[in-house]
């Protein structure tokens, strides 16, 4: 690398598509330095709370007159699971033992770069 660069210089990145390099232009001497960049670190997943995913799913289900619900008692959890889906108009149980992450991915409200915690 360069230990010393001339005082008037400018740094440009992304001059070429998918280019992992810096181009340093020394405007006083009209020189172009080519400095390789370190490879990009792997992208980490964005954390989404369970509550946020729950709300996203409900917003997606609302036009179909369906609603994701949470069991409030131990007896209800035994019968329908922790999460279940009801039909709002008829008040019927449509799906029981719903997995939030799986349903979120199926409805495309949870993106591949997101994870639930």
ABEGO torsion letter per residue (X at the ends): XBABBBABBBBBBGABBGBBBBBBBBAAAGBBBBBBBBBBBBBBBBBBBAAAAAAAAAAAAAAAGBBBBBBABAAAAAAAEABBBBBAAAGBBABBGBBAAAAAAAAGABBAABBBX
